[in-house]
């Protein structure tokens, strides 16, 4: 029976930070869910976003913490069901940013012509899909690009000079005015990151990332997990763990229509979600 010790509910996370950090946060969430629901959970962090999407399709995963774009694809390919969306700084949306070294002459999107870009991952909405779509729309052609493997890594590529431009997520500054975009993740190791790396421009707004369930999961199980996660996000322990996981401040109920805007954007760009993950 699904949820038993022999057949635990499998909860997958995307590797957008160092996998070790994601695993420990994931385990903490699973422990709470086990206490709350009396069900058994197993946590996994595959090496790519695509692997998490496939896991939902093959029923290796029952629930997955998916970025926006990965959800769009999981819905299209496998009819995955979004039930919760994340909240950051009171918002259920965010956007991408283009960054460059502060001492560079890159001050606008036009200046990206002929430059080298560090994107995050081929399935990242803010770190690849939206920024590459804008450049395509405006006829701006970079010299080359590569995938740095995550948001902090894309910033680091610019900081260290491996790339001229980096693309990552932007979130508004916190209540004290401290920037909370992807640069903040490097602050401990590179205290001068805010001085050395500047924001050049932004993408359009994007609905936040999701907690998504595979199709045909028994509705009563799904309901129990959704309610438990919603409560967890409001508890002191949950707030701490979710913050460490993907910088999440809370969870809100969500449905597929919240993500229609992303599909519209992709259509405008003549982009098929499946094509972008190849």
C-alpha positions as CSV (number, residue, x, y, z in Angstrom):
1,X,0.0,0.0,0.0
2,X,1.3,3.4,-0.9
3,X,2.6,5.2,2.2
4,X,3.5,2.0,4.0
5,X,7.1,1.3,5.1
6,X,7.6,-1.1,2.1
7,X,6.1,1.4,-0.4
8,X,6.8,4.9,0.9
9,X,5.6,8.1,-0.8
10,X,8.5,9.3,-2.9
11,X,9.2,13.0,-2.6
12,X,11.6,14.5,-5.2
13,X,13.5,17.8,-5.0
14,X,15.3,19.6,-7.8
15,X,19.1,20.2,-7.4
16,X,19.0,24.0,-7.6
17,X,21.4,24.4,-4.6
18,X,24.1,22.0,-3.5
19,X,22.5,18.6,-3.3
20,X,23.6,17.9,0.3
21,X,21.7,21.0,1.5
22,X,18.6,20.0,-0.4
23,X,18.7,16.5,1.0
24,X,18.9,17.6,4.6
25,X,16.0,20.1,4.2
26,X,14.0,17.4,2.3
27,X,14.6,14.9,5.1
28,X,13.4,17.4,7.7
29,X,10.2,17.9,5.7
30,X,9.7,14.1,5.3
31,X,10.2,13.6,9.1
32,X,7.5,16.2,9.8
33,X,5.1,14.6,7.3
34,X,5.7,11.2,8.7
35,X,4.8,12.4,12.2
36,X,1.8,14.4,11.0
37,X,0.3,11.9,8.5
38,X,1.5,8.5,9.9
39,X,2.6,7.8,6.3
40,X,6.1,6.8,5.2
41,X,8.2,9.0,2.9
42,X,11.4,8.7,0.9
43,X,13.4,11.7,-0.3
44,X,15.4,11.9,-3.5
45,X,17.4,14.7,-5.3
46,X,18.3,13.6,-8.8
47,X,21.1,15.4,-10.7
48,X,18.8,17.3,-13.1
49,X,15.4,19.0,-13.4
50,X,14.6,16.7,-16.3
51,X,15.1,13.6,-14.1
52,X,12.6,14.9,-11.6
53,X,10.0,15.4,-14.4
54,X,10.6,11.9,-15.8
55,X,10.3,10.5,-12.3
56,X,6.7,11.9,-12.0
57,X,5.9,10.4,-15.4
58,X,7.1,6.9,-14.5
59,X,5.6,7.1,-11.0
60,X,9.1,6.9,-9.4
61,X,8.1,10.2,-7.7
62,X,4.7,10.8,-6.1
63,X,5.3,14.4,-5.2
64,X,7.9,16.9,-6.5
65,X,9.1,20.4,-5.6
66,X,9.3,21.7,-9.2
67,X,10.3,25.1,-10.6
68,X,7.7,26.8,-12.7
69,X,8.9,25.7,-16.1
70,X,9.6,22.1,-15.1
71,X,6.0,22.0,-13.8
72,X,4.7,23.3,-17.2
73,X,6.5,20.4,-18.9
74,X,5.4,17.8,-16.3
75,X,1.8,18.9,-16.9
76,X,2.2,18.7,-20.7
77,X,3.9,15.4,-20.8
78,X,2.4,13.5,-17.8
79,X,-0.6,15.5,-16.6
80,X,1.1,16.3,-13.3
81,X,-1.0,18.3,-10.8
82,X,0.1,21.5,-9.1
83,X,-1.4,21.9,-5.6
84,X,0.8,24.4,-3.8
85,X,2.9,27.4,-4.9
86,X,5.7,29.1,-2.9
87,X,5.6,32.5,-1.4
88,X,8.7,34.7,-1.1
89,X,8.6,38.2,0.6
90,X,4.8,38.1,0.4
91,X,4.8,37.4,-3.3
92,X,3.8,34.3,-5.3
93,X,5.8,35.6,-8.4
94,X,9.4,36.5,-9.2
95,X,11.5,37.4,-12.2
96,X,14.8,36.7,-13.8
97,X,17.7,39.1,-13.9
98,X,20.7,39.7,-16.2
99,X,23.9,40.4,-14.3
100,X,27.4,41.5,-15.3
101,X,30.6,42.6,-13.6
102,X,30.3,46.1,-12.3
103,X,33.5,47.1,-14.1
104,X,32.2,45.9,-17.4
105,X,30.7,48.1,-20.1
106,X,27.5,46.0,-20.2
107,X,24.7,48.3,-19.2
108,X,21.8,47.2,-21.3
109,X,20.4,44.1,-23.0
110,X,21.8,45.5,-26.3
111,X,25.3,45.2,-24.8
112,X,24.9,41.4,-24.5
113,X,25.4,41.1,-28.3
114,X,28.5,39.0,-28.9
115,X,29.0,38.2,-25.2
116,X,29.3,34.9,-23.3
117,X,26.3,34.1,-21.1
118,X,26.1,31.8,-18.1
119,X,22.6,30.4,-17.8
120,X,21.6,28.1,-14.8
121,X,19.9,25.0,-16.2
122,X,18.0,24.3,-19.4
123,X,14.7,23.9,-17.5
124,X,15.1,27.0,-15.3
125,X,12.5,29.6,-16.0
126,X,14.3,32.6,-14.6
127,X,17.8,31.3,-15.3
128,X,17.3,30.4,-19.0
129,X,13.8,30.2,-20.5
130,X,12.7,33.8,-20.0
131,X,16.1,35.5,-20.5
132,X,16.9,33.6,-23.7
133,X,13.3,34.3,-24.9
134,X,13.8,38.1,-24.4
135,X,17.1,38.1,-26.3
136,X,15.6,36.0,-29.1
137,X,12.6,38.4,-29.3
138,X,14.9,41.4,-29.5
139,X,17.3,39.9,-32.0
140,X,20.3,39.9,-29.6
141,X,22.8,37.1,-30.3
142,X,25.4,36.2,-27.7
143,X,28.7,34.8,-28.8
144,X,28.2,31.7,-26.7
145,X,26.5,30.4,-23.6
146,X,26.8,27.6,-21.1
147,X,24.8,26.1,-18.2
148,X,26.6,26.8,-14.9
149,X,24.5,24.2,-13.0
150,X,22.5,26.5,-10.6
151,X,21.8,30.1,-9.7
152,X,24.7,30.8,-7.4
153,X,27.0,29.1,-10.0
154,X,25.8,31.5,-12.8
155,X,26.6,34.5,-10.6
156,X,29.9,33.0,-9.7
157,X,30.8,32.5,-13.4
158,X,30.4,36.3,-13.9
159,X,32.2,37.2,-10.6
160,X,35.2,35.0,-11.7
161,X,35.2,36.2,-15.3
162,X,34.2,32.9,-16.9
163,X,31.1,34.6,-18.4
164,X,30.3,38.2,-19.3
165,X,26.7,37.9,-18.3
166,X,24.8,35.7,-15.9
167,X,21.1,34.9,-15.7
168,X,19.4,34.0,-12.4
169,X,16.3,34.7,-10.3
170,X,15.5,38.1,-8.8
171,X,13.4,38.5,-5.7
172,X,12.7,41.9,-4.1
173,X,14.9,43.1,-1.2
174,X,13.9,42.1,2.3
175,X,12.3,44.5,4.8
176,X,15.7,45.9,5.7
177,X,16.5,46.7,2.1
178,X,19.0,43.8,1.7
179,X,19.0,42.4,-1.9
180,X,17.6,38.9,-2.0
181,X,18.4,38.0,-5.6
182,X,20.7,35.1,-6.4
183,X,23.8,37.1,-5.5
184,X,22.8,36.9,-1.9
185,X,23.6,33.1,-1.9
186,X,27.3,33.9,-2.5
187,X,27.6,36.6,0.2
188,X,29.1,34.4,2.9
189,X,31.9,33.2,0.6
190,X,32.3,36.3,-1.5
191,X,31.4,39.3,0.7
192,X,32.0,41.8,-2.1
193,X,29.6,40.1,-4.6
194,X,27.1,43.0,-4.5
195,X,29.8,45.5,-5.4
196,X,31.5,43.3,-8.1
197,X,28.3,42.1,-9.8
198,X,25.6,44.5,-11.0
199,X,22.0,43.9,-12.3
200,X,21.7,44.9,-15.9
201,X,18.0,44.2,-16.6
202,X,15.0,42.0,-15.7
203,X,12.7,39.5,-17.3
204,X,8.9,39.6,-17.0
205,X,7.2,38.3,-13.9
206,X,7.0,34.5,-13.5
207,X,4.6,32.6,-11.1
208,X,6.6,31.0,-8.3
209,X,7.7,27.4,-8.1
210,X,5.4,24.5,-7.1
211,X,4.7,21.5,-5.1
212,X,3.4,19.1,-7.8
213,X,1.8,15.6,-7.6
214,X,1.9,12.8,-10.2
215,X,-1.4,12.0,-11.9
216,X,-3.5,9.2,-10.4
217,X,-2.2,9.6,-6.9
218,X,-5.2,8.6,-4.6
219,X,-7.0,12.0,-3.9
220,X,-7.2,11.3,-0.2
221,X,-3.4,10.8,0.1
222,X,-2.8,13.9,-2.0
223,X,-5.2,15.9,0.2
224,X,-3.5,14.7,3.4
225,X,-0.1,15.7,2.1
226,X,-1.2,19.1,0.8
227,X,-2.8,20.0,4.1
228,X,0.2,18.8,6.2
229,X,2.6,20.8,4.0
230,X,0.4,23.9,4.2
231,X,0.4,23.7,8.0
232,X,4.1,22.9,8.1
233,X,4.8,26.2,6.2
234,X,3.1,28.1,8.9
235,X,5.0,26.5,11.8
236,X,8.3,27.9,13.2
237,X,10.2,24.7,12.3
238,X,8.7,24.6,8.8
239,X,9.5,28.3,8.2
240,X,13.2,27.6,9.0
241,X,13.5,24.5,6.9
242,X,11.7,25.9,3.8
243,X,13.8,29.0,4.0
244,X,17.0,26.9,3.9
245,X,15.6,24.7,1.2
246,X,14.7,27.1,-1.6
247,X,14.4,30.4,0.3
248,X,10.6,29.8,0.7
249,X,8.7,32.0,3.1
250,X,5.3,30.2,2.8
251,X,3.0,28.0,0.7
252,X,-0.3,29.0,-0.9
253,X,-2.9,26.7,-2.6
254,X,-2.4,26.7,-6.4
255,X,-4.0,25.3,-9.5
256,X,-3.0,25.0,-13.1
257,X,-4.6,28.2,-14.2
258,X,-2.0,30.1,-12.1
259,X,0.5,29.0,-14.7
260,X,-1.4,29.7,-17.9
261,X,0.6,32.9,-18.3
262,X,3.8,31.0,-18.7
263,X,2.3,28.9,-21.5
264,X,1.1,32.1,-23.2
265,X,4.7,33.5,-23.0
266,X,6.2,30.4,-24.5
267,X,3.6,30.5,-27.3
268,X,4.6,34.1,-28.0
269,X,8.2,33.0,-28.3
270,X,7.2,30.0,-30.5
271,X,8.8,27.8,-27.9
272,X,7.6,24.3,-27.1
273,X,8.3,23.4,-23.5
274,X,9.5,19.9,-24.6
275,X,12.0,21.3,-27.1
276,X,13.8,23.4,-24.5
277,X,14.7,20.4,-22.4
278,X,16.4,18.4,-25.1
